[in-house]
Amino acid sequence: MLVLVLDTATPAITAAVAEITPTDVRIQAERVTVDGKKHGELLAPQIDAALAEAGVKPRELTAIVAGVGPGPFTGLRVGLMTAAAIADALGIPTYAVCSLDGLGATTSGTALVATDARRREVYWAAYAEGQRVDGPHVAKPADVGQTVADHAVGEGARKYADQLGLAVGAEAPDYPSAEWLARLAASRVRENAPSERLTPLYLRRPDAVEPGAPKKVS
């Protein structure tokens, strides 16, 4: 089974083709570009490049796995709208995975996963032996210190390590892994589970609001 894996919840714009076998998951091709302002420009070319490298035609795809955040509104929306559009055109299911799990599943012990939420905040979740036990949340880094963890991973953890008070290894990943996003959805793909709605985890209210009623001039 061949699936397209997409994640745009962080500055890492990720597109990959994964093969899901009865017992394993293998990445056939992957494109990752770190640029927090070019999700819209770069995602489609990266999908094309990953498919070409893997030698896969779109009609050969079985499903699409998408990271649903949490993440900033604009970048996250690009990935999820693209995933939904491709799935609709091909008539294949979509499966949602929390993007933080694409980092947390790689950890052992007790770990904090934190990505940059901008506004001097982080999106975070806590993990025990790779399983999420708390979150996702959005908060100031200094307010996350009470979380029980012995280390941290993620770009947010690296950026705010001094405030989080947790060690971030030099080799610790900063962004969600396409392989682990695929692994976390693999059982659903194998079982041909019903398609899932790709509901974004924004965790914040949008900045744009509807204008209020005009003020009366006396």
C-alpha positions, -999 to +999 in steps of 0.1 A: +000+000+000+014+034-010+004+065+009+013+102+006+024+117+039+020+155+044+028+178+073+029+216+074+023+222+111+058+236+116+083+255+093+093+220+080+072+215+048+071+178+045+059+155+016+068+118+015+057+086-001+055+056+022+050+020+015+029+003+042+033-035+042+016-060+065+045-058+090+064-026+083+065+010+070+092+022+046+097+057+032+102+055-006+109+092-011+108+123+011+111+161+006+115+184+035+122+222+033+124+244+063+108+277+055+080+291+077+067+315+051+065+293+019+041+265+027+018+275-002+046+278-027+066+248-018+042+220-009+029+211-043+063+210-060+076+188-031+047+164-036+055+161-073+092+155-065+085+129-039+061+110-063+086+112-091+115+100-070+094+070-058+082+063-093+046+065-081+016+078-101-011+096-080-036+069-090-014+043-073-019+059-039-040+041-013-045+069+012-032+102+025-018+106+060-017+142+072-003+159+103-032+180+117-011+201+140-011+219+163+004+246+142+000+282+130-032+288+110-018+296+075+008+268+072-014+242+087-043+251+064-022+247+033-013+211+041-048+200+051-065+217+022-040+201-002-045+166+014-082+169+013-082+181-023-059+153-035-079+127-016-112+139-031-098+139-066-084+104-063-113+090-042-091+077-014-093+081+024-074+106+046-061+098+080-052+123+107-022+122+130-013+148+157+019+163+143+035+164+178+031+126+178+054+124+148+081+136+172+069+121+205+067+085+190+104+086+185+112+093+222+118+070+252+114+076+289+094+107+297+097+134+271+083+169+264+077+177+227+075+214+219+072+232+186+073+269+181+039+285+183+052+320+177+042+349+200+069+335+224+048+304+230+051+267+223+027+239+213+035+210+236+026+176+247+041+151+272+050+115+263+059+083+282+077+057+262+065+072+230+028+075+240+012+108+245+000+113+281-009+150+281-017+176+255-016+190+230-016+225+246-003+260+238+015+280+265+044+302+275+076+281+278+080+292+314+046+278+322+054+243+309+082+237+334+059+219+358+054+191+332+072+159+343+098+150+317+135+141+317+143+155+283+127+175+254+126+174+216+113+198+189+123+231+176+103+249+203+122+229+230+155+239+214+145+275+211+133+279+246+155+253+264+165+278+290+129+285+300+118+249+299+147+237+320+150+204+301+179+190+282+176+189+244+201+165+228+222+177+199+208+149+177+172+153+189+148+159+160+133+193+156+104+184+133+078+156+129+090+125+111+071+114+080+080+078+088+064+080+122+034+099+110+029+070+085+035+044+113+009+060+135-017+057+108-005+023+094-030+001+112-059+023+098-045+021+063-041-017+065-076-021+078-090+002+051-106+022+079-132+049+071-118+082+059-112+107+087-120+144+086-087+164+087-097+188+115-069+212+123-056+216+158-052+253+159-055+256+198-059+294+193-087+316+181-079+331+147-065+367+147-091+378+122-125+384+136-158+396+120-162+433+123-187+444+150-218+465+143-211+501+133-210+525+162-239+550+164-229+586+160-249+608+183 
